[in-house]
Amino acid sequence: MKMPFALSVAIALFALGSVVFGAEGSTSPYTDSAGDIDAGLSTGNGTLDILGMEITTVGTDLNFKLTVNGNLATTDWGKFMIGIGSYNAPLGTTTGNGWGRPINLQYTPDAFPTPAGMDYWIGSWVDAGGGAQLWTWDGAAWTGPGSVGAFSFTPGTTSDINYTVSLASLGLSPGDQFTFDAYSSGGGGTDTAIDALANPNVAVTSWGQTYTSKPVTFGGGGLNSYTVAVPEPGTMVVASVACVALASQMRRRILRKA
């Protein structure tokens, strides 16, 4: 039986609307334009100018490497943050973040009209030796701060800011996809996103202006996505053999003590 034309068109439109909801980047590394900060705002000698981010899955962790267009050894100030929408229930908040800054994240999963938002927030600073915090949205409020697995930064003509975060702390498993954006900001508690990774254009024109990460197809400046890598079969086999060997060794020790 031949499918009616109207029905086939409807199915095609639904399928188009279901793909990664217009994410501006879905494969690491992600890039951002240089010099996309409003002329009236400080760039921190380039340190607030985000150039890109690389994400890698390493075992049960995610590694984030954020690159900025300045030397953090000579300009040791600024805040650098990552907002994440994990698609887990509850589907995050579309207003606010763990630090209470005027920065939002919004997307529409699976082409349905109910918007979802941010449920994890990584906030970091590079002054006074640097540090990072992990905040989690519990459906009603932000909880934290928790700690990330590791945090460091490498100064240079361009500088790298590195985060290691466990998949479990983000509610993720191999094969899961999440949306995210990264931001630079000043030291004030009400400072906004001076630059946003997923937006190649000027993000804001004042320090207190609200910025919302949203896919271009939904009227925003951009939003990225990443899929957690699934271990290769060979790696899983090696891990399984190691577990069996360890269990056998422990059993022998127990028998010797018995």
C-alpha positions in Angstrom: 0.0 0.0 0.0 1.4 3.4 -1.0 1.9 5.9 1.8 -0.1 9.1 1.4 2.1 12.0 0.3 1.1 14.2 3.2 2.0 11.5 5.7 5.4 10.9 4.1 6.1 14.7 4.3 5.1 14.8 7.9 7.4 11.9 8.8 10.3 13.5 6.9 9.8 16.8 8.7 9.7 15.1 12.1 12.9 13.2 11.3 14.7 16.4 10.3 13.6 18.1 13.5 14.9 15.2 15.6 18.5 15.4 14.5 20.8 17.0 17.1 18.4 20.0 17.1 20.6 22.3 15.0 23.7 22.0 17.1 26.5 24.1 15.6 29.2 21.5 16.3 28.9 17.9 17.1 32.5 16.7 16.7 35.6 17.6 18.7 37.6 19.8 18.4 35.2 22.8 18.4 36.3 26.2 17.1 35.3 29.8 17.8 36.2 33.0 15.9 39.1 35.1 17.2 38.3 38.7 18.2 34.6 38.2 18.6 34.3 40.4 21.7 32.6 43.7 21.6 35.0 46.6 21.2 33.7 48.3 24.4 34.5 45.3 26.6 37.8 44.1 28.1 39.4 41.1 26.4 41.9 40.5 29.3 44.7 40.9 26.8 43.1 38.2 24.8 42.5 35.7 27.7 38.8 36.1 27.5 38.7 35.5 23.7 37.9 31.8 23.4 39.5 30.0 20.4 38.2 26.5 20.7 37.7 23.4 22.8 38.7 19.8 22.5 36.7 17.0 24.3 38.0 13.5 24.7 36.6 10.4 26.4 39.3 8.7 28.5 38.0 5.6 30.2 35.3 6.7 32.6 36.2 10.4 32.4 35.7 13.4 30.0 38.6 15.7 29.4 37.8 19.3 28.3 40.6 21.5 26.9 39.6 25.1 26.4 42.0 27.3 24.4 42.0 31.1 24.8 43.8 33.8 22.8 46.1 35.2 25.5 48.7 34.4 28.1 47.4 33.4 31.5 50.8 33.8 33.0 50.8 37.6 32.4 47.0 38.1 32.7 46.0 35.9 35.6 42.4 36.9 35.9 39.1 35.8 34.4 36.4 33.1 34.9 35.9 30.2 32.5 32.8 28.2 32.6 31.0 25.2 30.9 27.2 24.8 30.8 25.9 21.3 30.1 22.5 19.9 29.2 22.7 16.1 29.6 19.2 15.2 28.4 18.7 13.4 31.8 15.5 13.9 33.9 14.9 16.5 35.2 15.8 18.3 31.9 17.6 21.2 33.5 16.8 24.8 33.9 16.5 27.3 31.0 17.2 30.3 33.4 20.5 30.6 35.3 23.4 28.4 36.3 25.4 27.3 39.4 27.0 30.6 39.9 23.9 32.7 39.4 25.3 34.6 36.5 23.1 36.0 33.6 24.0 33.0 31.4 21.4 30.5 30.2 21.3 27.4 28.1 18.2 26.2 26.2 17.4 23.5 23.6 14.4 21.6 22.4 15.0 17.8 22.5 13.5 15.5 19.9 11.6 18.4 18.2 9.1 18.6 21.0 7.9 22.1 22.1 9.0 21.8 25.8 12.4 23.5 26.2 15.1 21.9 28.2 18.1 23.5 29.7 21.3 23.3 31.8 21.7 20.7 34.5 25.5 20.8 35.1 27.7 23.8 35.5 31.5 23.9 35.7 32.8 27.2 37.0 36.6 27.9 37.1 39.0 30.7 37.7 42.7 31.1 36.9 43.8 33.8 39.4 45.4 32.9 42.7 46.5 29.5 41.4 43.1 28.6 39.9 40.4 26.3 40.8 37.1 24.7 39.5 33.7 23.7 40.9 30.9 21.4 39.7 27.3 22.4 40.3 24.3 20.1 39.7 20.6 21.1 39.0 18.3 18.8 41.1 15.1 19.9 39.5 14.4 22.8 41.9 17.8 24.3 42.7 21.5 24.2 42.1 23.5 21.9 44.5 27.2 22.2 45.2 29.9 23.1 44.9 31.4 19.7 44.1 34.9 19.2 42.8 36.0 18.2 39.3 38.4 15.4 39.0 41.3 17.6 37.9 41.9 21.2 36.9 45.0 22.9 35.4 46.0 25.5 32.9 49.0 25.9 30.6 50.1 29.5 29.8 51.5 30.5 26.5 50.9 32.8 23.5 47.6 31.0 23.6 46.7 29.2 26.8 44.9 25.9 27.5 42.6 25.4 30.4 42.1 21.7 31.3 39.3 19.9 33.2 38.8 16.2 33.9 35.3 15.3 35.0 34.0 11.8 35.6 31.1 10.6 33.5 29.3 9.5 36.6 29.4 13.0 38.1 27.6 14.3 34.9 25.1 11.4 34.9 26.5 10.1 31.6 27.4 6.7 30.1 29.3 5.7 26.9 27.1 6.4 23.9 25.2 9.3 25.6 25.0 12.7 23.9 24.9 16.1 25.6 24.7 19.7 24.6 27.1 22.3 26.0 28.7 25.7 25.6 31.8 27.3 27.2 32.1 30.9 28.4 34.6 33.5 29.5 33.7 36.2 32.0 35.0 38.7 34.5 35.4 38.5 38.2 32.1 40.1 39.2 29.3 37.9 40.4 26.9 39.4 37.9 29.2 39.4 34.9 27.9 37.7 31.8 29.4 35.6 29.0 31.9 38.0 27.3 32.6 35.3 24.8 30.8 32.0 24.0 32.4 29.0 22.3 29.4 28.1 20.1 28.8 31.7 18.9 31.2 32.9 16.2 29.9 36.5 16.6 29.8 39.1 19.4 27.9 37.6 22.3 27.0 40.7 24.4 27.6 44.4 24.4 27.6 45.0 28.2 28.9 43.2 31.3 25.4 42.7 32.7 23.6 41.6 29.6 21.9 38.2 29.7 23.3 35.6 27.3 21.4 32.4 26.3 23.1 29.5 24.4 20.6 28.3 21.9 20.8 26.6 18.5 20.7 28.9 15.5 17.7 27.1 14.2 15.8 28.3 17.4 17.0 31.9 17.1 20.2 31.6 19.2 23.8 32.2 18.6 24.8 28.5 18.6 25.0 25.4 20.7 27.4 22.4 20.5 26.9 18.7 21.2 29.2 15.8 22.0 28.6 12.0 22.1 30.5 10.1 24.7 32.8 7.5 23.0 32.0 3.8 23.5 35.0 1.7 24.4 36.3 -0.4 21.4 35.6 -4.1 21.7 39.3 -4.9 22.1 39.6 -2.5 25.1 36.5 -4.1 26.6 38.0 -7.6 26.2 41.2 -6.6 27.8 39.3 -5.0 30.7 37.2 -8.2 31.1 40.4 -10.4 31.1 42.0 -8.2 33.7 38.9 -8.4 35.9 38.8 -12.2 35.6 42.5 -12.4 36.5 42.1 -10.1 39.5 39.1 -12.1 40.7 41.1 -15.4 40.3 44.1 -13.9 42.2 41.9 -12.7 45.1 40.2 -16.2 45.3 43.7 -17.9 45.5 44.6 -15.5 48.4 41.4 -16.3 50.2 41.9 -20.0 49.9 45.5 -19.8 51.1 44.3 -18.0 54.3 41.5 -20.5 54.9 
